[in-house]
């Protein structure tokens, strides 16, 4: 059975008959195999990219990347921020009276 028929529930536009009706597998089995393959690919990519969980907690001091304006501008703002709260991959950081919400920063 073609992938578009299994996953998208659409009919193929070709008039060619299926090659082997006896070897058709259950749709759930095919979806499960697809999910397993995607999980394996993600694990391999995480290993290759050395991905790991961030262990930033409330009260930690963090540096924030700054936009480069000149050739010799530092990559990070030298004055640290303090983490006020975290939720998933986003953090609320504070420095003095300045509060920022940083999205997808803890990956």
C-alpha positions as CSV (number, residue, x, y, z in Angstrom):
1,X,0.0,0.0,0.0
2,X,1.4,3.4,-0.9
3,X,2.4,5.9,1.9
4,X,-0.1,8.5,0.7
5,X,-3.0,6.0,1.0
6,X,-1.9,5.0,4.5
7,X,-1.0,8.4,6.1
8,X,-3.1,10.8,4.1
9,X,-6.1,8.5,3.4
10,X,-6.1,9.5,-0.3
11,X,-6.3,7.4,-3.5
12,X,-3.3,7.2,-5.8
13,X,-3.8,8.8,-9.2
14,X,-1.9,6.1,-11.0
15,X,-3.8,3.3,-12.7
16,X,-1.1,0.7,-12.0
17,X,-2.4,-2.2,-9.9
18,X,-0.7,-3.0,-6.6
19,X,2.3,-5.3,-6.8
20,X,1.5,-7.6,-3.9
21,X,-1.8,-7.6,-2.0
22,X,-0.8,-10.5,0.2
23,X,2.1,-8.6,1.7
24,X,0.0,-5.6,2.8
25,X,0.6,-4.7,6.5
26,X,-1.7,-3.1,8.9
27,X,-1.7,0.7,8.8
28,X,-0.9,0.9,12.5
29,X,2.2,-1.3,12.1
30,X,3.4,0.9,9.3
31,X,2.9,4.1,11.4
32,X,4.6,2.5,14.3
33,X,7.6,1.6,12.2
34,X,7.7,5.1,10.8
35,X,7.7,6.6,14.4
36,X,10.4,4.2,15.5
37,X,12.6,5.2,12.5
38,X,12.0,8.9,13.3
39,X,12.9,8.4,17.0
40,X,16.1,6.6,16.0
41,X,17.1,9.4,13.6
42,X,16.4,12.0,16.3
43,X,18.6,10.1,18.8
44,X,21.4,9.8,16.2
45,X,21.2,13.5,15.4
46,X,21.2,14.4,19.2
47,X,24.3,12.3,19.7
48,X,26.1,13.8,16.7
49,X,25.2,17.4,17.8
50,X,26.0,16.6,21.4
51,X,22.6,17.8,22.5
52,X,21.8,17.7,26.2
53,X,19.2,19.0,28.6
54,X,19.9,22.4,30.0
55,X,20.3,22.5,33.8
56,X,19.6,26.2,34.3
57,X,17.6,27.0,37.4
58,X,16.1,30.0,39.1
59,X,18.8,32.2,40.6
60,X,21.5,31.2,38.1
61,X,23.6,33.9,36.4
62,X,23.5,33.8,32.6
63,X,25.1,35.9,29.8
64,X,23.0,37.0,26.9
65,X,24.2,37.1,23.3
66,X,24.3,40.6,21.9
67,X,24.1,41.9,18.4
68,X,27.5,42.6,16.9
69,X,27.8,46.3,16.1
70,X,31.5,46.6,15.5
71,X,34.4,44.3,14.7
72,X,35.6,44.0,18.3
73,X,32.2,43.8,20.0
74,X,32.0,40.9,22.4
75,X,29.7,38.0,21.6
76,X,28.0,38.1,25.0
77,X,26.8,41.1,27.1
78,X,29.4,41.2,29.9
79,X,26.9,42.1,32.6
80,X,25.1,39.0,33.7
81,X,21.4,38.5,34.0
82,X,19.7,36.5,36.8
83,X,17.2,33.7,35.9
84,X,13.8,34.6,37.5
85,X,11.9,31.6,36.1
86,X,12.0,28.8,33.5
87,X,9.3,27.0,31.7
88,X,10.3,24.4,29.1
89,X,12.8,26.0,26.8
90,X,12.0,29.6,27.7
91,X,13.4,31.7,30.6
92,X,12.6,35.0,32.2
93,X,15.8,36.8,33.0
94,X,16.3,40.0,35.0
95,X,19.1,42.6,35.4
96,X,18.2,45.6,37.6
97,X,14.9,46.9,36.5
98,X,15.2,45.3,33.0
99,X,13.2,42.1,32.5
100,X,13.5,39.9,29.3
101,X,11.7,36.8,28.2
102,X,14.0,34.6,26.2
103,X,12.3,32.0,24.0
104,X,14.0,28.8,23.0
105,X,17.1,29.7,24.8
106,X,17.7,26.7,26.9
107,X,18.3,24.2,24.1
